[in-house]
Amino acid sequence: MNFGGSISNSGGVGGSRVVAEIDPHSSGGAIAQPHFTPNSMQSSSALSLSIVQQNMDGHGDLDLIAESFDPGIVGRLREDEFEQSRSGSEHFDGASGDDQDPADEDDHPRRKKKYHRHTPSQIQELESFFKECPHPDEKQRLDLSRRLGLETKQVKFWFQNRRTQMKTQLERHENIILRQENDKLRAENGVMKEAMSNPICHNCGGPAIPGQISFDEHQLRIENARLNDDLSRICTLAQKFLGRPISNLAAPPSLPSSTAGLDLAMGINGMGGLHAGSSHRLSMGFELGDGVGSSSPMMPLTKPAIGMPNELQHLNDRHVYLELAGEAMDELVRMAQADSPLWMKSSDGGIETLNVELYKTSSCISTRQSGLVTDASRDSCMVIINSMALVETMMDANRWTDMFPTLVSRASTIGIISSGPSGTRNGTIQMMLAELQMLSPLVPVRPLKFLRFSKQHAEGVWAVVDVSVDIHQDASSMNCRRLPSGFIVQDLPNGYSKVTWIEHSEYNESGVHQLLQPLLRSGIGFGAQRWLTTLQRECDALSFLMSSANPNEVPRGLSMNSKKSMLRLAQRMMQSFCSGVCGSLVHQWDKLCIDNVSDNVRVMVRQSLEVGEPSGFVLSAATSVWMPVSRSRLFDFLRNWQLRGQWDILVGCRPLQAMVQIDKDHEGGNSVSLFNAKGLDASNNNNMLMFQETMIDASGSIIVYAPITSTSSDIMRDVVYEGGDSTYVELLPSGFAILPCVTSEYVKEEGNGSDEGGCLLTVGFQIVCDGGQPTSKLTMHSVKTIIDLISSTVEKIKSALQINDGP
């Protein structure tokens, strides 16, 4: 059987027709040589060119078999509109028919067009490179032309023609799929019409109109259906008691041929269907989810794409994502250049900020005017990590969250747009969801849906860029969106790497308290400096823990397993504390609206049923206040366990003894500790363990602690001395976050000023209602307790540091 196809051209003065015969018995399913039938002596040159292009370079064969079609290559294509606008005659070497003098056409016959045929080895090399990179840049094309002995122009046009051919293959493939689906829908429509012409009663299995059968027969059918249902229930009960399946003795009534044909047709095409009153469990054991009703006699389930790979179902979106990621990477590289005029140095020579007006005139990613506030900054530093390790950390959602615990509350990868060759990260594009946070209840969490693209630019030089997928949409209702942001990392000989970080976003400032607005506008809150200082702190801590030089370690000679268990517990405590302060979706918090409570204080509640936490309702309260003292002084005071009794009502007058201390730097500012708060009597029954972690860097400092309940004390000792599992240690964290303060009118009016500039102190507490009983309920007494706890703690800190609130 032959499939005939025709290509016609009606443009111009004359017309032409090309007829191609496809022989299915020929090898590879190739298209036979087209027969050119002129309708006029003046044939169209464009049509002639399309015929030649199909056969040049050995690419006239189109394999339309779905199994041999590689959609991954097509997805990476990005057409250049300038190149597409060029005439097709420029793709050939030698003279073109258009170069001849039209006046000589009657005197001289038309000369054949000359073009260069590539050798099989050249085609093989070009095809191999095309699979890896369908859109090579100028440097790659020049390298290919030198290796293959071709001109750069020839290589460029070969790739352009190959991409065009690939698009043609895709269109034909999609046409075949759509034609198949259309045929199947027609067949299903015919079956449904036949079934509707012969309706069936679902109570008895007979015709829906009782007049077609006798009244007695209709009643017998109903009784038979009821008895079958009773027998099925009895068999199910017997199976539960006997522990083995019981066969159903009664066979179901046979359905008329029209209904059987409907069931068969709907099972063959993969759609499946239900009749009203039928069971929700299919014969193959599949459970039907919600949304499948029984009111419609023939309701098809969600139909999967037939014959089309999953990656082709959203090919249009995938093509947009590939183009967006490429543009974002180009913009990141351009903005990371040291001599870029887009950046302006701050007055103190520190953070670089973006020249927004100049950026808008030169950006390849344009955004709509949305009224959002722009936050853009750039910074660089040396980090003790190699480029590959940093890229792997950023491309893994869990490792990324662990590396930036105070910045990223949670993250997940929801799809892979493009995978790198041979399993590497070079060229990987993935779609991710994340929540960014700042440790203050006065700043909303920033939810993001973005693309992350990693690319190797040279040996030991990598770049990773993020860009929101909705970057071109109207942002009037958005909370935040991420413009091209990321970093470029370059390996250095001494084991360090130079990291240049660019952070660029737009956010809605309406939900930010005026106390924190200057901090965010300055670029310190979510800027490049905070990302880099966090990365530097975590890498330095890992390097220090791996070294043997730790003179302040208590007790000496602590096993590595014990250290790992305590660090995992500290990580869980830090994540829970950040969730309670920021209200991220790591836990399902419900905000409480309470009268006579300042808007600076946020109270939330959730029900705890997780392992590692006390059972019951958990209350969280947090606030941020301005403190007219330096950050270093406040941090040293709060982390000093000998002065803890001045502000911690849990410790009070109890003497503290350090049981374990694991330092993560030489100064001891970053450490994990375990204290024993001894009871006032001689017995050890009233002793309490206190677990604590401290962090400090240029962007701020954190002190997080949690009392270990009596039920978890033995487990905690096993963690410390035996390296046991810390999963079952129950704790609810509280603590402080100290942030830099940027001068604002709010501070000038509310505070009394300070020569040291002051800082912002975030206080967060979590308690369990009614002593942590599983049946405990939320009461106003518990709410009042946690609010009083915050206010009294802030007052005690001010009193200990001799801070006056002023008039």
N, C-alpha and C positions, 0 to 999 in steps of 0.2 A: 504493500500500500504506500503510495506516495502522497506527500503533503505539498500542495502547491502554494507558493507565495508570490506576491507581486509587489513591486515598488514603483510608484508612479510619480511623475512630476508634471504638474500643470502650470508651473510658473513660466514666465517669459513668453516668447512668441510661439514657440513650438512645444510639443509634448513628447514624452518618452515613456517607455515602459520596460521594466526589467523583470523577467520571470525566472525564478530559481526553483529547481527541483531538489527535494530532500529525499534521499534514498535511505530508509532506516536500516538497510542491510549493509550499507557501507561502513567502513571502520571509523570509529570515533564519532559517527553521526555528523560528518562534515557536510557542508552545503556545496552542492555541485556548482560548476562554473556557470554564472548567470548568462542568459541569452539576451542580448540587447536588441530590442525591436524599435527602431525609430519611427515616430509618427510624423516627423518632419525632418527636412534636411538640416535644419538648424537645431541640433540637440543641445540640451542644457549642459554647460560645463560643470555646474555644481553637481548634477546627477552623475556625470562621468566620474567626477572626483570621488563621490560616495562609493561607487562600484570599485574603484581602484583601492580605496582605503580599506575595504573589507578584505582584500586579498594581499595587500602589501605586508611584508615582514612575516608572512606565514601565519597571520592572525585572522584570517577570514573564517576559520572554523569556530562555530559557536556550539559549545557543549551545554545543552539545556537540561541535562539530567541533574536533579536536585542533589543527589548524593555527592556529585563531584564538584558542586558549586561551593566556593569558599567565601562566605559572607564577611569574614573578618577583614578581608582585604578591602572590600567595597566600603566598609564602614569607616576606613581611615582616609578615604578620598576627600580632598578639599579642592574644589574647582576654583581656578583663578579667572575672574570675569574678564580681565584684560587679555589673557591668553585666549579665552574662548571667542573674543571679539575679533581676533586676527583671522585673516582669510585662510581657508584650508589649503590653498595652493602653496603657502609658505612652508608646508611640512615636507616638501620634496626638494631634492637636489636637481640641478640641471634646469634647463629652460622650461617654462610653463607655457601652456597654450595661450594664455592671456597676454604673453609678451609678444606675440606675432602681430604684424600689421593687419588690421581688418581689411584693408584695401586689397591685400594680396590673397585673400581667401579664395577668390574665384580663379586666380591664376595658378596657385600652388596648392597642392593637397595639404591637409592638416598634418603636421609632424607629430609623432608620438611623444608623449611626455616622458622625460627621463627621471628616474628616481633610483636611489641606492638601495639595494637589497642587502640586509645584514646577513652575515654568515651564521650557521647554526650555533657556533660557540658564542658569538656575540649575543644572539637572542637568548641563549641559556643563561648567560651571565646577567643580562638585563632582567630576565624573568625572576631570577633568584633574588636580585636586589629589590625588585618591585614588591615581592612578598613581604620583605622586611620594612621597606619604606616606600610607599606609593607616591610620595610627594617630596623628592629630594631637593635640598637647597642648592645654591649655586656652587658651593664648595664640593658637594658630593657629585654633582653633575660633571664638574671639571675633572675630578678624580676618575670617574668612570670613562670619560672620553679619552683620557690618557692611557688607561689600561686597555681599552678596546680598540684604540686607534681610530676613533671617531671624532667628529667635531662636536663641540659643546651644544651647538644648535641641533644636531641630529639626536643627541641623547635627550635633550629637552623635548623635542617633538615626539620622540618615541614614547616617552612617559605620558605625554599629553594624549596621544592616540590610544595608549593602553588603558588609561583611565576612562576615556570615552567609550571604548569597547566594553569595559567592565560594567559601566552604567547600562549599556544596551543589554548585556546579559542579564542584569538584575531586572530590568523592565520586562524582558521576555519571560523570565522566571516567574515574576509576580503575575503576569498575565495568565500563565498556565495555572497557577494556584487559584487565582480568582475564577478562571473558567471551571476548574474542578469543583470549587465550592458552589458555583452557580448551578452546575449540573446536579449536585447532591441536594441543594435546596429545592430544586424543581422536583426531584424524586420524592423528597420528604413531603412537599406540598401535595403531591398526588396521593401519597399514602394517607395523609391527614384528611384530605377531602373524601377519600373512600371510607375512612373510619367514621367521619361525621355523617356520612349518608346512611350508616348502619349503627346507630347509637346502641350502647350496651348498658344494661342495668347493673350497677356495681353491687347491689345487694344480693342478686341471685345469679348474675352472669348471663341472663337471657336478654332478649330485646328490651329496649327502654320503653316501648309502648306496649302496655299489657294487652291491648286489643289484638295483637298479633298471635298470642297464645291464649289458652284457656285460663280461667281464673284459678282453677285448682292447680294447674301446672305451675303457675306463677307463685302460689303460696308454697308449693313443695320446694321450688328453687330457693325461696327465702329461708325456709326451714333448714334446707341442706347447707346453705352458707353459714347459718348460725351454729349448727352442729360442728361444722369444720372448725370454726373459731374456738368453740369449747374444747374440742379435741386437741387443738394446738396448745391451748393454755395448760391442759392436763399433762401433755407430754413435756412441756417446759418445766412444770413443777416436779414431775417424776425424775427428770434429768438432774435437777438440783439435789434431790434426796439420794438418788442412787449413784450419782457421780459418773454416769455414763450416758451417752445419747440414746434416746428412745425414738425409734422410727415412727413416723406418722402412718397409721394404718389406712387412713382414708386418702385417696388420691384427690387432688383438687378437681373441680369440675372443668371439663374441657371448654375452652372458649371458642366462639365462632371463628371462622377462618379470617374474617376481616380484622378482628382484634389481634389474632396471632400474627398476622402480617404486619400490623403496626408495631408490635413489640419487637419483632425481628428487625424491621427496618431501622428502628430507633436504637437498636443495640449494635448494628453493624457500623453505623457511621460515627460511633463514639459519642453520641449525644446523651443517650439514656433518657428515661422518662418515667413518670409515675401516673397511676390511675387514682382517682379519688377513692379514699378508703383503704388503699393498699398500705403495706408495711413500709416503714422508713428504712428498712435494712435491705439492701440489694442481695441477690443470690450469691454474689461473689464475696460478700462479707464487708462491703464498704458502707460506712455510715454517712448519711446525708446530713449536711449541716443546716443551719438556720436559713430561712429564706425559701425553702422548698415547700410550697403549700399544696393542699389537696383540693382546693376549690376549682382548679382548672383541670379537666380530664387529661389533657396532654400537654404538660408543662415541661419543655426541654430544659435540661441543666445547662450550665455555662459550657459553651462549645469551644474546645481548644482549636488552635489554628491547625489546619490539615495540611501536612506536607511542607510546612514552612518552619525553619529553625527558630528557636526562641529569640536569638539575637537579631533576627530580621523583622520581628513583630513591631519593634519601635525603631526602625532604621532611620526614619526622619529625625526623631529626637536624638538618636545616637550621633547622627551626622552633625547636628547643631552642637552637641556637647563636645565633639572632637574639635570643631572649629573654635568654640569658646575657650577650651583648654589651651589650644595653640596660641590664640591671641593673648591669653593671660600670661603664658610663659614668656612670650616676646616682650610684653610690657614689664614683667618682673625683671628680666635681664636688663632692659633699658633703664629702669629706675635704680638698679643696683650699681650702675657704673659710678665710679668715684667722682668723675668730673661732671656728673649730670647736673644741669642747671635747674632741675625741678625741685631741689632741696635747698632749704635755708637753715643756716646754723643759728642756734639759740644764742642769746646774749652772753651766757656763760660758756659757750663753746661745747655744750653737751649734746642734748637731743637735737636731731635734725627734723624739721617739719616740712611739710609739702607746700609748695607754691600752687595752690588750688587753681588759680586762674590760668597759669601756664600749663598745668596738667590737662585742663579741659580742652585746650586748643590742640594738644598733641596726643591725647589718648586715643588708642584704637578701639577701646571699649567705652562707648558713650553711654551715659546714664541719663534718665529723665530727671527733670527738675521735680524734686519731691519734698523739699523743705526739711530734709534730714540733715543732721550735723555731721560734718566730715571729721574723721579722726585718722590722721596719717602721720607716721614717723618712721625713721630709719636709724639703725644702730649696728655696730659690729664689735666683735670681741674674739679672743682666743679661747677655745674650749678643748678639754682633754677628751676627745672622741674622734674617731675617723669618720670619713664621709659616708661610707657604706652603712656603718652602724647607725648613724643619725637618720639616714634615709629609711632604713628598715623600721626604726622606731616610729617615724612619722607615718609610714604607710600601714602600720598595724594599729588599729583603733585602741585596743587595750593597752599596748605599750605606750601609746601617745598619752593616754589618760594618766598612766602611772608616772610618766616623766613630768607632766605638768599638773599635779594634783590640785593646786589651788586656783588654776586657771580653767581647766576643763573638768566640768562636773561629770559628764558622761559623753560617750561617742560610740558610733557604730558605723560599719561599712554596709551599705544597702545594695550595692551593685558594682560590678566591674565593667567599665565602658570599654577599656582596651588593656590588654595584657602585654607585658614586655616580652621580647624574644628570648627563648630558651629559659624561661622562668626568672629572668632578671627583672629588676624594678625599672629599668630604662624604658621609658615610653608607657608606663602603667598609668592609667586614668581610672579613678574610682569615685563613686558618688558616696558621700558620707553625711551623717547627721551628727550634730554635736550641740552641746550647751556650754557657753562660756560664762564665767562668773567672776565677780569681784566680791571680796569678803566684806560685804556690808548689806544689811537688809534694805538700805535706801537706794540700791541700784538693782534694777530688774535683771534677771538672767537673760542672756542673749541666745535664743535658739537659731541654729543655722542649718541649711541644707546646701551643700556645696560640692564642687568637683575638686579632687586633689590629683595633681599631675606631677610625676617625678621624671626627670630627664638628666642623662649624663651628657655634659657639654664637652668634656675633655677628660683625660686620664686624671682621676682624683678630684674632679670638679663636678658637682651635682647641684641640681636645683629642684626645689619642691614648691609648687604654687597652689594656692587655694583661690577659688572664685565661686560666688553664689550662683546657683543655676537660674535664679530669677533676677539676674542682674539687669535685664532689659525690660522688666515689668514695672508697672507703676508701684512705687514704694510708699504711697501715702498711708497705707494701712499696715506697713511692716514695722517691726520693732528694730531690726538690724539686718544689714546685708553686707557681705564681705566682698570688697573689690580685690583685684589681684594682690594677694599677700603671700608671703612665704620667705624663703631664705635661699642663699647660694653658699655652699660650703666647699672649701678647698683644703685638701690635705697638706700638712706641713711636715718637714723631715723629722721633727722632734716628737712625733706622736700626737701633737695638737692639730687642730683645724681652725682655720679662720672662717667665721660664720658672719655673713652680712644678712641682717633680718629686716624685712620691710613689712609693716603692718598698715593696712589701709581699709577702712570700713566707714559706713554711714549708719547712724543710729538715731532713734527717736528720743529726744531729750525730755519729753513731757513726763515720762515716768521716773525720772531721776530727781532725787531730793536736791534742793539748792545747795545744801552743804557739800555735796559730792560733785556738783556740776563743774566747778573749776578744775578739779582733779582729772576728770575725764577729758575736758577740753584741752588740757595741757599735754595729753598723750601718755600720761603715766599710768592711768588705770588699765587700759588694754593695749598699750603701745608696744613698740619693738623692744624697748628697754626691759619691760617686765618679762617678756618671753625669753630674752637672752639671759637675764640674771637668774631666772628660774632654771633654765637649761644648764647654766654654768654651775649653779649650786648643786643640782642633782648629779652632774658628772663628777664634780669634785668630791662629793660625798661617797660615790661609788668607788672612786680611785682611792680615797682614804681608807675605806672599809676593807679593801683588798690588800692594803699594805699591813705590815705587822707592827709598825710604829704607832702605838696608841698608849701614851704614858698615863692618861687619866682613866683608863678602863677599870670598871669596878663590876665584879671581882676580876682579878687578873686571870688570864687563861680561859676566858669564857669560850665555849665551843662555838664553831661556825653554825651548827644547827640551831643552837640557842639564839644566836644573833639573828638568823634568818626568821625564826619564829616570832621574835619580838618586833622585828622590822615589818613583818606582814601584819601583825596586830596594830602597829602604829599607823600603817597605811590605811587600814580599815577605820581606825578611829578618826584620822584626818578627813577621810571622805564623808563620814557621818557628820562631823562637825560642820564642814562646808555646806552640806545639804541643809542642816538646821538653820544656818545663818542666811543662806541665799535663797532657800526654798526651791531648789532644783528638783527635777522629776526623778532623781535617784530614789527618793521616797515620796509616797503620795501624801503630801501635806494638804491640810485644809486650813485656810486662814480664818482667824476668829476676829470678829468686830466687837470691841469691848468699849463701853462708855467710860469717860473720864480717864482715858489712857492716851498719852501723847502719840502723835502720828509718827514720831521717830522710833517708836517701839512696835515691833511686829510679833504677834503671838500666833502660833500655828499648832495643830494637833494632828496626830496620825495614830493608827492602831498598829502595834508592833506584834507580829507573829513570826519574826525571823529568828533563825539560830544566831546566837551571839548577842542578843538583846533581851532585856527583861520583858516579859509578856504584859500586855495591857496597853492603855492609852499613854502615848508619849507627848508631853508638852514641850514646845520649843519657844523661847523668847530671845530676841536679839535687838540691839540698838547700836547706833554709832554716835559718838560725842566727840567734841573737840577738847583736846587737852593741851594746856599751855606749857608743855615740857618737851624736851627733845625725845626723839624716838629711841635713841640708845639708852637714855636714863630710864625711860618707862619699861623698856624691854629687860634691862638688867634687874630692875626691881621685881617685876612679875616672875621671872624665872629663878630668882634666888629662893631656894627651898627653905633657907633659914629665916627668911622674912615672910614666909607664906601665911603665917598666923595673923598678920596684920590686915589681911583682906579676905581670906578663905574661911568661911564660917564652918565648913566641914572639918577643917583641921583644928581651928580654934587655938587652944593652948597646948595641944599635943606636940610632943617633940617628934621631929622627923629624922629618919635614918635612911641614908641612901643604900639600897640593896644592889641595884644594877644601874650602870651608866655606860651607854655606848655612844661615844662621840663620833661625829661624822665630819669634823674638821679639827684643826689644831687649836682654835680658840675656844671650842666647846659651845659655841652659840647654836650649832646644829647638833642635836643629840636626842637620844631616847633614854628615858630614865624610869626607874621603879623605886618608889619610896614606901617606907613602912611608918605609918602614923600610929605610934604606940598609945595605948589607953592610959588614962590617968591612974588606974589602979594597978596593982602588981601583977594581976593575971593578964594573959594574952587574949582573953575573950573579946575585948573591945578594940583590938588592933585592926587597922584598916590599911589596905594597900592602895597606893595612888600611882597610876601610870601616866606618864607625861612625855610629850614630844615638843621640841622647840625648833624653829626655823628662822633664819635671818639672811637677808641679802639687801642689795641696794634698793629694791622696790618695796620693802617692808619686812615685817617680822610677825611670827605667830607663836603663841603658846597654847597648846591643847592638852587637856588632862581629863582623866576619867577615874572615879573611884571604882575599885574592883569589889564586886559584891562578895559576901561571905560564901555564897555557893560556888563562886569561881576562884576562890583563893587557892585551893589545892591544885586546880588546873593551871593557874598562873605560875605556881611554883614548879610544876612539871615543865611548863614552857621555858622557864628560866634555867633550870638546872639539868633538864634532860632533853631540851629541844623538842618538846611535844607539840601537838597540834593546837594552835591558838584559835581555831574556829569557834570553839564552844566557850570561850571566855566572854562573859556578858559584861557589856559596858555601855554607858551613855555619856558621850563627851560634852565637855564645856570648854570655854577658853576665850582667848583674846586674839585679835588681829590689829596690828599697829600699822597704819598707812601714812604716807607723807601728806602733809597739808599744804595746799596751794592757797595763797592769799585771796580772800573773797570778802565782799561786803558783809556777808552773813557772819563771818568770824569776828569782824571788827565790831559789829553791833552786839553780838551775844557774848563774846569773850572779853577778857581783860588784857589780851595781848601778852607777848613774851619776846624777849630778845632772841630766843632760840627758834622762833618760828612756829613751834607747836606741832602737833600731830593729830591724827584721827584715830580714835580707839573704838573698835568694834567689840562688843561684849555679847557672848552667846551662851545660853544655858539650856540644857535638856534634862527634864525630870520625868519620872513615871508616876502616874496618878495612884493614890491610895496604896503606896507601898509595893507596887508592882504585882498585885494579884491579877490572875487571868480574868477574873470577873469584875475588875475595877471599872468604875465609870468616871466620866469627865464631870468635875464639879467646879463651881466657882471658887471654892476654897483652894483648889490646886492652881487655878489660874491666878488668883491673888498672890499665892505663895511665890510663883516664879517671877511675877512682876516686881514684887517687893525684893526678891533676891537680886535682881538686876540693879535696881536703884540703890540698895544698900551696899552692894559691891563697888559701884562707881563712887559712892560717897566715901567709903573706906579707903579706896585708892587715892582719892584727892586729899584725904586727911593725912595719910601716911606720907605723901609727897609734899604736904604743906601747900596745897593749891587752894586759893580763895576764888570763889565764884564772882567776887566783885559786887558792886552795888546793883 
